[in-house]
C-alpha cells in the first residue's frame, strides 16, 4: 500500500520536549510515521491513504501547537525581530534591577519598589513566551523546558513580592548584600527581583541567538530553492514568448541568452556556450556545452545563446531533487538524537521532582525557607534542556547545508554513522575514476606517412558512426564525411573518403580490408606499446597499406590519484572494479595507485564482490554512476553516487555528489564525519552540563541568576559549535 508524505511547518515549539510530544501524538495515529525537528520547526509525516492532512494539523493543534503545510508557511524573520525587540526592552529594564541588587552602595531609599516596577514588566511581558508555552502544556498535562523557566521566574518574583509586602523587605531603609551570593540572614528575607528579571533576559538572548542561527543554517536550502529562473523564452512556430516557469512542459523549446539562468533541465538543440554550474556543483570553472549536451536548470549561461529542449520540469528537475534530498536530510534524525529525545521526554518531570525534594530537604535540614526556596529555584532554572534539544539538529542543519553548497547531498542523518564505520571503498572505473569519455590521445603514422593525413582519413571514415570511439576520433578534426559507409560490427568501419576507400578498426581486420599483407613492423610495435598502457588502438589504411593508428582512451581524472591517497589517509582501502579487460583495468589501477583490482566484472558480480567484502567483516562504501552500479550501491553499507550518473544510481545511493570528482567523495566522508563529531561533542556538553550543574544548584552552591546565565550560555555554546561547520573547506 502506497503512502503519502507531507512537510509541515510547526509553530509554538520552544524546546526539544515540545517536538517530542508532537512526534508521539502524531505517531499514535494509525498509519502515520512522523519525525518532528525542533531546529527546523518542521514535521515530516508519512501517512496511509484515508488520512487527510487536515487530520494531522488537527492533532498538532490539539497538542497545543499550530501547523500548516510548508508551501503555505511564510519564510520571514518575524520571529527573530520579535525576539530581538523583546530582548533589548527586557535588558534595558533588567539592568538597573541587577545593578541595584549586586552593588549595595547604589541602593537608594525605596530602591526595592523601583525594582518591583521594572521587574514586573520583564516578568509579565518579557517572559510572556515562556509563561504562555508553560500554560498551554499544562493544559494538556505536560511539562516542558518552559515549565521550568516559568516556575523559576514566577517563584522568584512572587517570593520577592511577598517579602516586600509581608516580610519587611518593603521598608524604606531596607538594604541587601551582594545579590550574587547565596546567603540567608534569618531575619528579613532577601528579595530576588534581579533573578526574576535577569533570567528571562539571558534566556531571550539565547533564544534570539538560536533563532538567528536556525535562519542562517537553512540559508543553503533556501538559496537552492530560489535558484530557479522565474520564466523562460519558449519558442513556438519560430516565435519567442516569455512564460512562467510553472507553464514549461517536457519537449518545449526555449532560448537562453548570455547571463540568463537555464529555465529547466534539457538538451542543447543549437548553439555553443559556457555554463556556470558553481551554485549547484561548487565547480568554479564554467563547463563548455554544445549541441547534444545536457544542461541543468538554474545554472547560468555565460556567453553564447543556447536553444534548449526541456527534458524535465517541476518536481522532476535536478534542482528539485537536490532540494528534496537536503530537506529530507535536515528533517530526519541521527541515531544519537533519538537518545537525546528519550532523555528530554523524561527530563523535565525528573527535574520538577528534584526541585521539590531540594525544597523539602533544605527546610527539614536547616529550617531556612529562604535558602530552600533559592536552591529549588536554581534547580528549576539550571536544568532547562535547551542545549540537549539543539545539540543534534543545529549541527545537522549546518552540516547538510554546507554540503549542499559544496555539491554533497546527504540523504539522511543516519548516514553520518555509516561514514564513521566505513573501512573499504569500492570504486567503479568508468565515469568515477576516469572521465567516462573516450579521448584521442595520439595519432601514430607508419614510416613515410603524414600524421595529419592519417588523422584526417581516420576521422572522415569514422564521422558517420555514433560509437564513442568513433566520436572521440572525429571530434575536433575538420572532416569530409565518408560515403558508402559500412559498419562491420565488432571489427571496424569502411567508406569512401574523397574517392579513396578507407578502413578503420582492428589492425588485423584493416590489413585484410585494404589488401595489405600485414601491419608494418614498426607500426605494430608502437600499437603493442600503446595497448600495454590499457589504451584502445584503431588502425587506419587505404590503397593497399595500413597507414597508421590512433590511440584512444578513457582518461583518468586528474583528481583521482590525490583523492585515493586522501581516502587512504581517512582509513579506507580502495578497490577498483570494472567490466573492462584486465590489462586496461590494471593500467588504470597502477596510474591512480590502487593495487586491488577486479576486471571483467558483470553488474551482478559487482554485488557479489561487495557481499564478499562484507562477509570478511568489512564495512563497504561503493562509488558509482551508472545503471550497472545501482545494485552494488544498494548493497553497500554506504552508497555514493556521482550526480552526473543515472537516476537509478542516485536513488540507490546514500550520498550524492553533484560534481563528478572523486575528491568530492573524500569531502563527503570528511564533512559527514566532522558533522557527527560535532553532534557528539554537543551532546556530551549538554549532558555533562546538566549532570554537573543540577547537583550544585540542589546543594545551594549556585545563585539562580548565575544558573540562568549558565543555562543560556550552554545553548549558545552548542549552536556556536555547530556553526563552525560552515567553515569546512573542501580538499580540491
C-alpha positions in Angstrom: 0.0 0.0 0.0 1.5 3.3 -1.1 2.0 6.1 1.4 1.9 9.9 1.0 4.3 12.4 2.6 3.9 16.0 3.7 6.2 18.6 5.3 4.5 20.7 7.9 5.7 23.9 9.5 5.1 23.8 13.2 4.9 26.9 15.3 4.9 27.3 19.1 7.7 24.8 19.9 10.1 26.2 22.4 12.3 23.1 23.2 13.1 19.6 22.3 10.4 18.3 24.7 7.8 20.1 22.6 9.0 18.4 19.5 9.0 15.0 21.3 5.4 15.5 22.4 4.1 16.4 18.9 6.0 13.4 17.5 4.5 11.0 20.0 1.0 12.3 19.3 1.3 12.0 15.5 2.9 8.5 15.7 -0.1 7.3 17.8 -2.3 7.9 14.8 -2.9 4.7 12.9 -0.9 4.7 9.6 1.2 7.7 10.5 5.0 7.9 10.9 6.3 11.3 11.8 9.6 13.0 12.6 9.5 16.4 14.3 12.5 18.6 14.2 12.8 21.4 16.8 15.7 23.2 15.0 13.8 23.4 11.6 10.4 23.8 13.3 9.0 21.2 10.9 7.4 17.8 10.9 8.0 15.3 8.1 5.0 12.9 8.1 4.4 9.7 6.1 0.7 8.7 6.2 -1.5 6.0 4.6 -4.4 6.6 2.2 -7.6 7.6 4.0 -5.8 10.1 6.3 -6.1 13.8 5.4 -3.5 16.4 6.0 -6.2 18.3 8.0 -6.3 15.3 10.4 -2.6 15.8 11.0 -3.0 19.5 11.5 -5.8 19.0 14.0 -3.8 16.5 16.0 -0.9 19.1 16.3 -3.3 21.8 17.3 -4.9 19.6 20.0 -1.4 19.1 21.4 -1.2 22.8 21.9 0.7 24.0 18.8 -0.2 25.2 15.4 0.9 23.9 12.0 0.5 24.4 8.2 1.9 22.8 5.1 5.3 24.1 4.3 4.1 25.5 1.0 1.7 27.7 2.9 4.1 28.8 5.6 5.7 32.2 5.2 9.5 32.2 5.5 10.3 35.5 7.1 12.3 37.0 10.0 9.3 38.0 12.2 10.3 35.6 15.0 13.9 36.9 15.0 12.7 40.5 15.0 10.2 39.8 17.8 12.8 38.1 20.0 15.3 40.9 19.3 12.8 43.6 20.4 11.7 41.6 23.5 15.3 41.0 24.5 16.5 44.7 24.2 13.5 46.1 26.1 13.8 43.5 28.8 17.6 44.1 29.0 17.1 47.8 29.4 14.6 47.3 32.3 16.5 44.4 34.0 19.9 46.0 34.0 19.2 48.6 36.8 17.4 45.9 38.8 20.5 43.7 38.7 22.9 46.5 39.4 20.9 47.7 42.4 20.8 44.1 43.8 24.6 43.5 43.2 26.0 46.9 44.3 24.7 47.9 47.8 26.0 51.5 47.6 23.6 52.1 44.7 20.6 51.1 46.9 18.9 54.4 47.5 15.8 54.8 49.6 12.9 52.9 48.1 15.1 51.2 45.5 13.3 47.9 46.1 10.0 49.3 44.9 11.6 50.6 41.7 13.0 47.1 41.2 9.5 45.7 41.6 8.1 48.1 38.9 10.9 47.3 36.4 10.9 43.5 37.1 7.1 43.3 36.8 7.3 44.5 33.1 10.1 42.0 32.4 8.3 39.1 34.2 4.9 39.9 32.6 5.9 41.0 29.1 9.5 39.9 28.5 9.0 36.4 29.8 5.5 36.0 28.4 6.5 33.5 25.7 7.7 31.1 28.5 4.6 31.6 30.6 2.3 31.1 27.6 4.0 27.9 26.5 4.0 26.6 30.0 0.3 27.2 30.4 -0.5 25.6 27.0 1.5 22.5 28.0 0.0 22.4 31.5 -3.5 22.4 29.9 -2.5 19.2 28.1 -1.0 17.7 31.2 2.6 18.1 30.0 5.7 19.8 31.3 8.5 21.3 29.1 11.5 23.4 29.4 9.2 26.4 29.5 7.6 24.9 32.6 10.9 25.1 34.4 11.6 28.6 33.3 8.2 29.9 34.1 8.0 28.3 37.5 11.5 29.6 38.4 10.9 33.1 37.3 7.4 33.4 38.9 8.6 31.8 42.1 11.5 34.3 42.4 9.0 37.2 41.6 6.2 36.2 43.9 8.7 35.3 46.8 10.1 38.8 46.4 6.7 40.4 46.2 5.7 38.6 49.5 8.9 39.7 51.1 8.1 43.3 50.2 4.6 43.3 51.3 4.6 40.9 54.3 8.2 40.1 55.1 9.6 43.5 56.0 11.7 44.0 52.9 9.4 46.9 51.8 10.6 49.2 54.5 12.3 52.3 53.0 15.5 51.7 54.9 15.9 48.1 53.6 19.3 47.2 52.0 20.6 43.9 50.7 24.1 42.4 50.4 25.7 41.3 47.1 22.9 39.6 45.2 25.3 37.2 43.5 26.0 35.4 46.8 23.5 32.8 48.2 23.0 33.9 51.8 20.4 33.5 54.4 20.0 36.2 57.1 17.4 34.6 59.2 15.5 37.9 59.7 14.2 40.0 56.9 14.1 37.8 53.8 16.1 38.8 50.7 14.3 39.8 47.5 15.1 38.1 44.2 13.8 40.6 41.6 17.2 40.5 39.9 16.7 36.8 39.4 13.1 37.3 38.1 14.3 40.0 35.7 17.7 38.7 34.6 16.8 35.0 33.9 14.3 36.0 31.1 16.9 38.3 29.6 19.5 35.5 29.5 17.0 33.1 28.0 15.7 35.6 25.5 19.3 36.3 24.4 19.9 32.6 24.0 16.6 32.1 22.1 17.3 35.1 19.8 20.7 33.7 19.0 19.2 30.3 18.3 16.6 31.8 16.0 19.2 33.7 14.1 21.4 30.6 13.9 18.5 28.4 12.6 17.7 31.0 10.0 21.3 31.2 8.9 21.8 27.5 8.9 18.9 26.9 6.5 20.2 29.6 4.1 21.8 27.0 1.8 18.4 25.2 1.4 16.6 28.5 0.8 19.2 29.6 -1.7 18.8 26.3 -3.6 15.0 26.8 -3.7 15.5 30.4 -5.0 17.9 29.4 -7.8 15.2 28.6 -10.3 14.6 31.0 -13.2 11.2 32.9 -12.9 10.4 32.4 -16.6 11.6 31.1 -19.9 11.6 32.3 -23.6 9.6 29.4 -25.2 9.8 29.1 -29.0 6.6 28.2 -30.7 6.4 28.2 -34.6 9.6 30.4 -34.6 8.1 33.0 -32.2 9.6 33.6 -28.7 7.1 34.0 -25.8 8.0 34.6 -22.2 6.1 32.2 -20.0 6.3 31.5 -16.2 8.5 28.5 -15.3 5.4 26.7 -14.0 4.0 26.5 -17.5 7.0 24.8 -19.1 6.4 21.3 -20.3 8.6 18.4 -21.4 9.5 18.8 -25.0 9.2 22.6 -25.0 12.0 24.5 -26.9 13.3 27.6 -25.1 16.1 30.1 -25.7 18.7 31.1 -23.1 20.8 34.2 -23.8 24.1 35.2 -22.1 23.7 36.0 -18.4 20.3 34.2 -18.1 19.6 31.2 -16.0 18.7 28.0 -17.8 15.0 27.5 -17.0 14.9 23.7 -16.6 16.8 20.5 -17.3 17.2 19.9 -21.0 19.4 19.1 -24.0 21.0 21.7 -26.2 19.4 21.7 -29.7 21.5 24.6 -31.1 24.3 26.9 -30.0 27.6 26.7 -28.1 28.4 28.4 -24.7 30.0 28.0 -21.4 27.7 27.3 -18.4 28.4 28.3 -14.9 27.4 25.4 -12.6 29.1 26.7 -9.5 25.9 27.3 -7.4 24.9 23.7 -7.9 28.2 21.9 -8.0 30.8 24.2 -6.4 32.8 23.9 -9.6 34.3 27.4 -10.3 35.3 26.8 -14.0 32.4 27.1 -16.4 31.5 24.0 -18.4 31.6 24.1 -22.3 28.4 22.8 -23.8 27.2 22.4 -27.4 24.6 20.6 -29.5 23.5 17.4 -27.9 24.9 18.2 -24.4 22.7 18.0 -21.4 22.2 21.2 -19.3 20.8 21.6 -15.8 18.1 24.1 -14.8 19.2 27.0 -12.6 22.7 27.1 -14.0 23.9 30.3 -15.7 24.6 30.7 -19.4 27.8 32.7 -19.6 28.4 33.8 -23.2 26.7 32.2 -26.2 23.0 31.8 -27.0 21.5 28.4 -26.5 18.4 26.8 -27.7 17.4 24.0 -25.3 14.8 21.2 -25.4 13.2 20.7 -22.0 13.6 17.1 -20.7 12.5 17.6 -17.1 10.3 20.1 -15.4 8.9 21.0 -12.0 9.5 18.4 -9.2 11.4 16.1 -11.6 14.3 18.5 -12.2 17.8 18.1 -10.9 17.4 21.2 -8.7 14.2 19.9 -7.2 15.8 16.6 -6.5 18.7 18.2 -4.7 16.4 20.5 -2.7 14.3 17.5 -1.7 17.3 15.4 -0.6 18.7 18.3 1.5 15.3 18.9 3.1 14.8 15.3 4.0 18.3 15.0 5.5 17.7 18.1 7.6 14.3 16.9 8.9 15.5 13.5 9.9 17.2 12.3 13.0 20.6 10.7 13.6 20.6 7.7 15.8 22.3 9.7 18.6 19.4 12.2 18.5 16.9 9.5 19.4 18.8 9.0 22.7 18.6 12.7 23.4 14.8 12.7 22.6 14.2 9.9 25.1 16.2 11.8 27.8 14.4 15.1 27.1 11.0 13.4 27.3 11.5 12.3 30.9 14.0 15.0 32.0 11.5 17.8 32.9 9.4 15.7 35.2 12.5 14.4 36.9 13.8 18.0 37.4 10.5 19.0 39.0 10.8 16.1 41.4 14.4 17.1 42.2 13.3 20.7 42.8 10.5 19.6 45.2 12.9 17.3 47.0 15.5 20.1 47.2 13.0 22.4 48.7 11.7 19.9 51.3 15.2 18.6 52.2 16.6 22.1 52.9 13.5 23.0 55.0 13.8 19.8 57.0 17.6 20.0 57.5 18.0 23.7 58.1 14.5 25.1 58.7 15.5 28.0 56.5 12.7 28.5 54.0 14.5 31.3 52.1 17.6 29.1 51.5 15.5 26.2 50.5 13.5 28.3 48.1 16.6 29.7 46.5 18.2 26.3 45.9 14.9 25.0 44.4 14.6 27.9 42.0 18.2 27.4 40.9 17.5 23.7 40.2 14.5 24.7 38.0 16.4 27.3 36.0 19.7 25.4 35.5 18.0 22.2 34.4 16.3 23.5 31.2 17.3 21.1 28.5 17.7 23.6 25.7 21.3 22.6 24.8 20.2 18.9 24.7 17.5 19.6 22.2 19.7 21.8 20.0 22.8 19.5 20.0 21.9 17.3 17.0 19.5 19.4 14.8 21.7 22.5 14.6 24.8 20.5 13.7 22.7 18.6 11.1 21.3 21.8 9.7 24.7 23.4 9.2 26.5 20.3 8.1 23.9 19.3 5.4 23.6 23.0 4.3 27.4 23.3 3.9 27.4 20.0 2.0 24.7 21.3 -0.4 26.9 24.4 -1.1 29.8 22.0 -2.0 27.7 19.7 -4.2 27.4 17.0 -1.5 23.9 15.7 -0.8 23.5 13.6 2.4 20.3 11.6 2.0 19.6 11.2 5.8 21.2 11.8 9.2 21.7 8.1 9.8 24.3 8.2 7.0 26.6 10.1 9.3 27.1 7.0 11.5 27.9 4.9 8.4 30.6 7.2 7.2 32.4 6.8 10.5 32.4 3.0 10.3 33.4 2.5 6.6 36.8 1.0 6.1 36.7 -0.2 2.4 35.7 1.8 -0.7 34.8 0.1 -4.0 35.3 2.4 -7.0 33.7 1.8 -10.4 36.3 2.7 -13.1 34.3 4.3 -15.9 32.9 7.7 -15.0 34.2 7.6 -11.5 38.0 7.1 -11.5 38.0 8.0 -15.3 36.1 10.7 -17.1 33.8 8.2 -18.8 34.5 9.8 -22.2 36.8 8.4 -24.8 39.6 10.9 -25.9 42.0 10.8 -28.8 45.5 10.7 -27.2 47.8 10.2 -30.2 48.0 9.7 -34.0 50.7 7.2 -35.0 51.9 7.3 -38.6 53.6 4.5 -40.3 57.1 5.2 -41.8 56.8 7.7 -44.7 53.2 8.7 -43.8 51.9 12.2 -42.7 50.2 12.1 -39.3 47.9 14.9 -40.4 46.7 12.9 -43.4 46.3 9.7 -41.2 44.2 11.6 -38.7 42.0 13.2 -41.4 41.3 9.9 -43.2 40.5 8.1 -40.0 38.3 10.9 -38.7 36.4 11.1 -42.0 35.6 7.4 -42.2 34.6 7.3 -38.5 32.5 10.5 -38.6 29.2 8.8 -39.6 29.4 6.4 -36.7 27.8 7.1 -33.3 30.2 4.8 -31.4 32.1 6.6 -28.5 35.4 5.6 -30.0 34.4 7.0 -33.4 33.2 10.2 -31.9 36.5 10.6 -30.0 38.5 10.2 -33.2 36.3 12.6 -35.2 36.0 15.2 -32.5 37.9 18.4 -33.2 39.0 17.5 -36.8 37.6 19.0 -39.9 36.4 16.0 -41.9 34.9 15.0 -45.2 32.3 12.6 -44.2 32.7 9.2 -45.8 30.1 8.0 -48.3 29.0 4.4 -48.9 29.7 4.0 -45.1 29.6 0.4 -43.7 29.9 -0.7 -40.1 31.4 -4.2 -39.6 30.2 -4.9 -36.1 33.0 -5.7 -33.7 35.7 -5.2 -36.3 35.6 -1.6 -37.7 34.2 0.7 -40.4 34.8 1.4 -44.0 33.8 4.0 -46.5 34.9 6.2 -49.3 36.7 9.5 -48.5 37.4 11.9 -51.4 37.3 8.9 -53.8 39.5 6.6 -51.7 38.2 3.6 -49.9 39.3 3.8 -46.3 39.1 1.2 -43.5 39.5 1.8 -39.7 39.3 -0.7 -36.9 41.2 -3.7 -35.5 44.7 -3.7 -37.0 44.5 -7.3 -38.5 41.0 -6.6 -40.0 42.1 -3.3 -41.5 45.1 -5.1 -43.2 42.7 -7.6 -44.7 40.2 -5.0 -45.7 42.7 -2.8 -47.7 44.6 -5.8 -49.1 47.8 -5.4 -47.1 49.9 -8.4 -46.3 50.5 -7.2 -42.7 50.7 -4.3 -40.4 54.2 -2.6 -40.9 56.6 -3.9 -38.2 57.4 -0.5 -36.8 53.8 0.5 -36.6 52.9 -2.8 -34.9 55.5 -2.3 -32.2 54.0 1.1 -31.4 50.5 -0.4 -31.4 51.6 -3.1 -28.9 53.2 -0.5 -26.7 50.0 1.6 -26.6 47.8 -1.4 -25.8 50.1 -2.3 -22.9 49.1 1.0 -21.2 45.4 -0.1 -21.4 44.5 2.2 -24.3 42.4 1.2 -27.3 44.1 1.4 -30.7 42.3 1.9 -34.0 44.3 1.2 -37.2 43.5 3.0 -40.5 44.5 2.0 -44.0 43.8 2.7 -47.7 45.2 1.9 -51.1 46.7 -1.5 -50.1 48.5 -0.5 -46.9 47.9 0.1 -43.2 49.0 3.8 -43.0 48.8 4.5 -39.2 46.9 4.1 -36.0 45.0 6.2 -33.5 45.3 5.8 -29.7 42.0 6.3 -27.8 41.5 6.1 -24.1 39.0 6.8 -21.3 41.3 9.2 -19.5 41.8 9.1 -15.8 40.6 12.2 -13.9 43.4 14.4 -12.8 42.0 14.4 -9.2 41.6 10.6 -8.9 45.1 9.8 -7.6 45.3 12.5 -4.9 41.7 11.6 -3.9 42.7 7.9 -3.4 45.6 9.0 -1.3 43.3 11.1 0.9 40.9 8.2 1.1 43.7 6.0 2.5 44.5 8.8 5.0 40.9 8.5 6.2 41.4 4.8 6.8 39.7 3.4 3.7 41.2 0.7 1.5 40.4 1.4 -2.2 39.2 -1.4 -4.5 38.8 -0.9 -8.3 36.0 -2.8 -10.0 35.3 -2.6 -13.8 33.9 -4.5 -16.7 37.0 -3.7 -18.8 39.7 -6.2 -19.7 42.4 -6.9 -17.1 45.1 -5.1 -19.0 43.2 -1.8 -19.1 42.0 -2.2 -15.5 45.5 -2.9 -14.3 46.9 0.1 -16.1 44.3 2.4 -14.6 44.9 0.9 -11.1 48.7 1.5 -11.4 48.1 5.1 -12.6 46.0 6.0 -9.6 47.7 3.8 -7.0 45.2 1.0 -6.4 46.6 -2.4 -6.0 43.4 -4.4 -5.5 41.7 -4.5 -9.0 38.7 -6.7 -10.2 38.4 -6.7 -14.0 35.8 -8.1 -16.4 33.1 -7.8 -13.7 29.4 -8.0 -14.7 26.8 -5.9 -12.8 25.6 -8.9 -10.8 29.2 -9.8 -10.0 29.8 -6.3 -8.5 27.2 -7.1 -5.9 29.0 -10.3 -5.2 32.3 -8.5 -4.6 30.6 -6.2 -2.1 29.0 -9.1 -0.3 32.3 -11.0 -0.2 34.0 -7.9 1.4 31.1 -7.6 3.9 31.4 -11.3 4.8 35.0 -10.6 5.7 33.8 -8.1 8.3 34.5 -5.0 6.3 32.2 -2.0 6.2 32.0 -1.2 2.5 31.3 2.1 0.6 30.7 2.0 -3.2 31.2 4.9 -5.6 29.5 4.6 -9.0 27.5 6.5 -11.6 25.8 4.0 -13.9 22.7 1.7 -14.0 25.2 -1.2 -13.7 26.3 0.3 -10.3 22.8 0.7 -8.8 22.6 -2.8 -7.3 26.1 -2.5 -5.8 25.2 0.9 -4.4 22.1 -0.5 -2.7 24.1 -3.5 -1.3 26.8 -1.3 0.1 26.9 -0.1 3.7 27.4 3.4 2.2 26.4 4.2 -1.4 28.0 7.2 -3.1 26.6 8.2 -6.5 28.1 10.7 -8.9 25.4 13.2 -9.6 26.1 13.2 -13.3 25.1 9.5 -13.4 21.8 7.8 -13.9 18.7 8.2 -11.8 18.9 4.6 -10.8 22.4 5.1 -9.3 21.4 8.3 -7.5 18.2 6.7 -6.0 20.2 3.7 -4.7 22.8 5.9 -3.0 23.2 7.4 0.5 25.4 10.3 -0.6 25.1 12.1 -4.0 28.0 14.1 -5.4 26.7 16.8 -7.7 30.2 17.4 -9.1 31.8 14.3 -10.9 35.0 14.4 -9.0 36.4 11.7 -6.6 37.8 14.5 -4.4 34.2 15.4 -3.6 33.7 11.8 -2.3 36.6 12.5 0.1 35.0 15.7 1.2 31.6 14.0 1.6 33.2 11.5 4.0 35.2 14.2 5.8 32.2 16.5 6.2 29.9 13.7 7.4 32.4 12.5 10.0 33.0 16.1 11.2 29.3 16.7 11.5 29.0 13.5 13.5 31.9 14.6 15.8 30.2 17.9 16.3 26.9 16.3 17.2 28.6 14.0 19.7 30.6 16.9 21.2 27.4 18.9 21.6 25.6 16.1 23.3 28.5 15.5 25.6 28.5 19.2 26.6 24.7 19.2 27.1 24.7 16.0 29.2 27.8 17.0 31.2 26.4 20.5 31.8 23.2 19.2 33.4 24.8 16.4 35.3 27.3 18.8 36.8 25.1 21.8 37.4 21.9 20.3 38.9 23.7 18.9 42.0 25.5 22.3 42.5 22.1 24.0 42.4 20.5 21.4 44.7 23.3 21.8 47.3 22.8 25.6 47.4 26.0 26.4 45.6 24.6 28.2 42.6 22.8 31.5 42.6 19.6 31.4 40.5 20.7 34.4 38.3 24.0 32.6 37.6 22.0 29.5 36.8 20.0 31.4 34.2 23.2 32.8 32.6 24.8 29.4 32.6 21.8 27.7 31.0 21.6 30.3 28.3 25.3 30.1 27.6 25.1 26.3 27.2 22.6 26.7 24.4 24.7 29.5 22.8 27.8 27.2 23.0 26.0 24.3 21.3 24.7 26.5 18.5 28.0 28.3 18.1 29.9 25.0 17.9 27.6 23.8 15.2 28.0 26.9 13.2 31.7 26.2 13.0 30.8 23.6 10.4 30.2 26.5 8.0 34.0 26.9 7.9 34.5 23.4 6.4 36.9 23.7 3.4 36.9 21.2 0.5 40.0 19.2 -0.4 40.0 20.4 -4.0 
